Amino acid sequence: MNVSVIVPTFNHAEFVAEAINSIAGSIFVNPEIIVVNDGSTDNTKELIHRDPRIRYFEQENQGAHAALNFGISQASHEVIAILNDDDIYKPEHLVRAVLQMQTCGTDIVIGGAEPFGEGPLLEWVTNHILLCDQRIRDFGVIETLTELNFAISTSSMVFRKEVFTQGEGFLKLSLCHDHEFLLRSILKYEASVHFSQDPTWKYRVHQTNSSSRIKKLSSLAERYFALFSNLVWAPQELRRHVEIFRFLPGMNTEKMIEIQKILNSHDQNLDPNSCLSKIEEYITENRMMTLQS
């Protein structure tokens, strides 16, 4: 089973070569490496565009979701993996996912993360991973995903291309396009998922990655954004696990689209509280139940 690995990159010239080398070092798999340069202004292009191992593409800066969607559209193989330009695969990451798919017919495999790097956020990320592991043991994969993003990053994902093509791809969300994609794939399209608690890839914590924002946002905003995009599709037996959101009477596709417009029209990174307030106002005006913790 061949694998196409998509590497979206933006201004991480100091990390991207190590990421690519880790893909090439995969055991028992000869992956296709597709790098999408999302408008980098550093020397990323000079570093990698002539590497014979790589299919290299460039686009104007449009965000990680657009780079991923384009890269997957160019993939030659039916199994897709993603590695962000600042993360690293362990040699067994891809082969373990492929074996899981071959033996069990799994649609999506999530590899466990091993955080590394420096700074105060490293402890927070480590504790988040430990919490997710415990919740999965206690409540299972799907129930945990409705509460926490145990995938950590798109770098953890290996999935069948049909999971991507049957939906809308990755949505334009600042932080949680990975969480939203997983929820939609499982809840709407009934994709099967396997989570490996053994670390098979390394998540780099540094000052310029999204984890510098996650600490402030994840307690409410990340789950809020992702779940709102999917709650309308969730089976009743799964909705009961989303206690933080209660039930949302009147939440239909039309209202979901309106909430998505609010998300897209506000800068979620810089002012998440304003974005959340606007959504609360919309819910109240439409006589839907407001959120309660």
PARO-660156 format. One record per residue (C-alpha): residue number from 1; x, y, z. Coordinates in nm, 4 decimals. Layout:
! residues N
   num       east      north         up
   NUM          X          Y          Z
...
! end
This chain:
! residues 293
   num       east      north         up
     1     0.0000     0.0000     0.0000
     2     0.1649     0.3222    -0.1177
     3     0.1423     0.6487     0.0759
     4     0.1452     1.0135    -0.0320
     5     0.2736     1.2462     0.2416
     6     0.1664     1.6099     0.2205
     7     0.3973     1.8700     0.3769
     8     0.2430     2.2185     0.3981
     9     0.5171     2.4712     0.4696
    10     0.5300     2.8401     0.5534
    11     0.8421     3.0218     0.6736
    12     0.9937     2.7266     0.8577
    13     1.3150     2.6902     0.6619
    14     1.4987     2.6012     0.9827
    15     1.2777     2.2944     1.0358
    16     1.1443     2.1720     0.7016
    17     1.4522     1.9784     0.5847
    18     1.4467     1.7706     0.9043
    19     1.0774     1.6997     0.8501
    20     1.1372     1.5811     0.4935
    21     1.4331     1.3663     0.5942
    22     1.2176     1.1956     0.8570
    23     0.9638     1.1001     0.5890
    24     1.2378     0.9624     0.3659
    25     1.3620     0.7591     0.6617
    26     1.0363     0.5662     0.6926
    27     1.0864     0.1898     0.7120
    28     0.9117    -0.0589     0.4785
    29     0.7347     0.2268     0.2953
    30     0.8556     0.4308    -0.0014
    31     0.6391     0.7425     0.0365
    32     0.5589     1.0039    -0.2227
    33     0.6541     1.3413    -0.0699
    34     0.4464     1.6416    -0.1797
    35     0.5592     1.9796    -0.0454
    36     0.3262     2.2774    -0.0826
    37     0.5015     2.6082    -0.0143
    38     0.2248     2.8383     0.1079
    39     0.3899     3.1675     0.0110
    40     0.6995     3.1479     0.2304
    41     0.9144     3.4610     0.2394
    42     1.2232     3.2922     0.3850
    43     1.4639     3.0636     0.1955
    44     1.2357     2.7572     0.2014
    45     1.2235     2.7400    -0.1781
    46     1.6008     2.7412    -0.2161
    47     1.6316     2.4645     0.0406
    48     1.3911     2.2110    -0.1010
    49     1.2526     2.2747    -0.4487
    50     1.5358     2.0879    -0.6230
    51     1.5300     1.7869    -0.3922
    52     1.4692     1.4874    -0.6258
    53     1.2669     1.3087    -0.3575
    54     1.0028     1.5818    -0.3601
    55     0.7139     1.6901    -0.5779
    56     0.7247     2.0624    -0.5091
    57     0.4435     2.3172    -0.5508
    58     0.4045     2.6838    -0.4650
    59     0.1011     2.9000    -0.4025
    60     0.0269     3.2453    -0.2662
    61    -0.0248     3.2419     0.1079
    62    -0.3744     3.1043     0.1704
    63    -0.3365     2.9154     0.4967
    64    -0.2639     2.5583     0.6001
    65    -0.6083     2.4295     0.5046
    66    -0.5631     2.5451     0.1431
    67    -0.2118     2.3999     0.1211
    68    -0.3396     2.0660     0.2485
    69    -0.6368     2.0582     0.0134
    70    -0.4186     2.1365    -0.2875
    71    -0.1493     1.8880    -0.1888
    72    -0.4001     1.6064    -0.1426
    73    -0.5527     1.6865    -0.4826
    74    -0.2090     1.6173    -0.6346
    75    -0.1504     1.2882    -0.4510
    76    -0.0874     0.9788    -0.6604
    77    -0.1768     0.7236    -0.3948
    78    -0.4931     0.6212    -0.2131
    79    -0.3463     0.6578     0.1353
    80    -0.2716     1.0103     0.2539
    81    -0.0489     1.1210     0.5399
    82     0.0348     1.4722     0.6575
    83     0.3488     1.6067     0.8208
    84     0.3668     1.9718     0.9196
    85     0.6961     2.1374     0.8343
    86     0.8122     2.1605     1.1956
    87     0.7277     1.8060     1.3067
    88     0.9109     1.4738     1.2631
    89     0.8043     1.1189     1.1790
    90     0.9516     0.8269     1.3634
    91     1.0616     0.5555     1.1152
    92     0.7672     0.3288     1.2007
    93     0.4884     0.5896     1.1797
    94     0.3722     0.5171     0.8251
    95     0.4156     0.1407     0.8208
    96     0.2192     0.0986     1.1435
    97    -0.0685     0.2993     0.9964
    98    -0.0615     0.1034     0.6703
    99    -0.0635    -0.2305     0.8545
   100    -0.3604    -0.1168     1.0622
   101    -0.5494    -0.0261     0.7448
   102    -0.4617    -0.3510     0.5714
   103    -0.5438    -0.5826     0.8601
   104    -0.8517    -0.4065     1.0030
   105    -0.9857    -0.1998     0.7143
   106    -0.9495     0.1193     0.9192
   107    -1.0187     0.4476     0.7389
   108    -0.8218     0.6860     0.9630
   109    -0.5209     0.6089     1.1821
   110    -0.4013     0.8592     1.4424
   111    -0.0458     0.8149     1.5633
   112     0.0464     0.9049     1.9184
   113     0.2469     1.2268     1.9634
   114     0.5772     1.2736     2.1443
   115     0.6240     1.6433     2.2254
   116     0.9699     1.7954     2.2211
   117     1.1219     2.1412     2.2139
   118     1.1469     2.4131     2.4727
   119     0.9525     2.6736     2.6646
   120     0.6606     2.6690     2.9102
   121     0.4175     2.5303     2.6545
   122     0.6018     2.1992     2.6411
   123     0.4637     2.1009     2.9817
   124     0.1120     2.2037     2.8807
   125     0.1212     1.9973     2.5599
   126     0.2597     1.6972     2.7481
   127    -0.0201     1.7196     3.0062
   128    -0.2809     1.7534     2.7295
   129    -0.1570     1.4318     2.5686
   130    -0.1666     1.2474     2.9012
   131    -0.5210     1.3713     2.9650
   132    -0.6346     1.2585     2.6207
   133    -0.4796     0.9149     2.6694
   134    -0.6634     0.8710     2.9991
   135    -0.9976     0.9883     2.8557
   136    -0.9625     0.7454     2.5628
   137    -0.9011     0.4588     2.8052
   138    -1.2009     0.5616     3.0141
   139    -1.4553     0.6640     2.7511
   140    -1.3327     0.5546     2.4066
   141    -1.2126     0.7330     2.0964
   142    -1.5304     0.8985     1.9657
   143    -1.6519     1.0215     2.3018
   144    -1.3085     1.1692     2.3750
   145    -1.2942     1.3422     2.0377
   146    -1.6189     1.5265     2.1144
   147    -1.4435     1.6740     2.4170
   148    -1.0734     1.6953     2.3329
   149    -0.8610     1.7021     2.0196
   150    -0.6450     1.3990     2.0898
   151    -0.4977     1.4115     1.7377
   152    -0.2977     1.7196     1.8489
   153    -0.2151     1.8109     1.4875
   154    -0.2719     1.7039     1.1283
   155     0.0757     1.5494     1.1512
   156    -0.0788     1.2566     1.3369
   157    -0.3173     1.1640     1.0542
   158    -0.2975     0.8844     0.7984
   159    -0.6225     0.8255     0.6101
   160    -0.7733     0.6813     0.2958
   161    -0.8075     0.9388     0.0208
   162    -1.1784     0.8596    -0.0161
   163    -1.2327     0.9966     0.3361
   164    -1.1115     1.3299     0.2018
   165    -1.2829     1.3267    -0.1377
   166    -1.6296     1.2415    -0.0056
   167    -1.6359     1.5597     0.2041
   168    -1.5400     1.9245     0.1801
   169    -1.1711     1.8838     0.2531
   170    -1.0139     2.0870     0.5313
   171    -1.2121     2.3963     0.6251
   172    -1.0764     2.7476     0.6694
   173    -1.0344     2.7408     1.0464
   174    -0.7395     2.8965     1.2232
   175    -0.6657     2.6286     1.4798
   176    -0.8858     2.3254     1.4605
   177    -0.9168     2.2203     1.0971
   178    -0.7731     1.8835     1.2044
   179    -1.0305     1.8382     1.4825
   180    -1.3171     1.9462     1.2584
   181    -1.2047     1.7145     0.9781
   182    -1.1949     1.4161     1.2125
   183    -1.5339     1.4913     1.3658
   184    -1.6963     1.5362     1.0262
   185    -1.5385     1.2222     0.8837
   186    -1.6551     1.0119     1.1791
   187    -1.9942     1.1689     1.2520
   188    -2.1157     1.2494     0.9020
   189    -1.9402     0.9899     0.6872
   190    -1.9023     0.7148     0.9499
   191    -1.5312     0.6675     0.8906
   192    -1.3626     0.4178     1.1217
   193    -1.0715     0.5447     1.3289
   194    -0.7857     0.3839     1.5206
   195    -0.5734     0.5717     1.7733
   196    -0.2261     0.4509     1.8639
   197    -0.1220     0.5610     2.2100
   198     0.2344     0.4601     2.1291
   199     0.4160     0.7727     2.0043
   200     0.4968     0.7370     1.6345
   201     0.5731     1.1021     1.5529
   202     0.7283     1.4006     1.7290
   203     0.5434     1.7277     1.7849
   204     0.7784     2.0250     1.7985
   205     0.6902     2.2942     2.0513
   206     0.8445     2.6326     1.9743
   207     0.7593     3.0002     1.9855
   208     0.6226     3.0334     1.6317
   209     0.3896     2.7345     1.6069
   210     0.0202     2.7338     1.6773
   211     0.0710     2.5877     2.0245
   212     0.1604     2.9402     2.1397
   213    -0.2098     3.0208     2.0907
   214    -0.3623     2.6858     2.1796
   215    -0.3099     2.7300     2.5544
   216    -0.5423     3.0317     2.5576
   217    -0.8013     2.8952     2.3192
   218    -0.8327     2.5216     2.3650
   219    -1.0393     2.5269     2.6854
   220    -1.3390     2.6577     2.4919
   221    -1.2811     2.7951     2.1450
   222    -1.1235     2.4964     1.9694
   223    -1.3971     2.2579     2.0777
   224    -1.6591     2.5228     2.0088
   225    -1.5499     2.5846     1.6502
   226    -1.5135     2.2188     1.5617
   227    -1.8262     2.0914     1.7308
   228    -2.0524     2.3595     1.5921
   229    -1.9518     2.2552     1.2436
   230    -2.0513     1.8966     1.3203
   231    -2.3234     1.8937     1.5826
   232    -2.5993     1.9044     1.3216
   233    -2.4727     1.5701     1.1853
   234    -2.4029     1.3966     1.5141
   235    -2.6139     1.0895     1.5924
   236    -2.8262     1.1280     1.9030
   237    -2.6239     0.8706     2.0953
   238    -2.3091     1.0795     2.0455
   239    -2.4668     1.4135     2.1272
   240    -2.5146     1.3039     2.4845
   241    -2.1377     1.3134     2.5333
   242    -2.1140     1.6823     2.4404
   243    -2.2309     1.7988     2.7812
   244    -2.0451     2.1289     2.7711
   245    -2.2669     2.2365     2.4808
   246    -2.5972     2.1000     2.6128
   247    -2.8553     2.0618     2.3384
   248    -2.9020     2.3265     2.0728
   249    -3.2688     2.3306     1.9686
   250    -3.3173     2.4713     1.6230
   251    -2.9622     2.3923     1.5109
   252    -3.0173     2.3079     1.1457
   253    -2.7973     2.3345     0.8383
   254    -2.9005     2.6939     0.7637
   255    -2.8049     2.8123     1.1119
   256    -2.4836     2.6132     1.1027
   257    -2.3863     2.7923     0.7818
   258    -2.4575     3.1297     0.9426
   259    -2.2358     3.0399     1.2387
   260    -1.9631     2.9320     0.9984
   261    -1.9835     3.2759     0.8346
   262    -1.9291     3.4371     1.1734
   263    -1.6227     3.2180     1.2282
   264    -1.4805     3.3124     0.8897
   265    -1.5445     3.6850     0.9319
   266    -1.3638     3.7228     1.2651
   267    -0.9981     3.6801     1.3462
   268    -1.0157     3.3786     1.5741
   269    -0.6438     3.3922     1.6474
   270    -0.6228     3.7499     1.7701
   271    -0.9640     3.7968     1.9257
   272    -1.1358     3.4665     2.0032
   273    -1.3526     3.6203     2.2752
   274    -1.5104     3.8604     2.0260
   275    -1.5797     3.5714     1.7903
   276    -1.7411     3.3684     2.0657
   277    -1.9504     3.6668     2.1740
   278    -2.0823     3.7118     1.8201
   279    -2.1854     3.3478     1.8070
   280    -2.3528     3.3742     2.1482
   281    -2.5474     3.6767     2.0183
   282    -2.6575     3.4828     1.7119
   283    -2.7756     3.1899     1.9233
   284    -2.9698     3.4201     2.1557
   285    -3.1290     3.6179     1.8717
   286    -3.2416     3.2962     1.7059
   287    -3.3853     3.1658     2.0332
   288    -3.1451     2.8772     2.0505
   289    -3.0186     2.7543     2.3861
   290    -2.7084     2.9410     2.4953
   291    -2.3965     2.7571     2.5974
   292    -2.3340     2.6779     2.9600
   293    -2.0276     2.5183     3.1119
! end
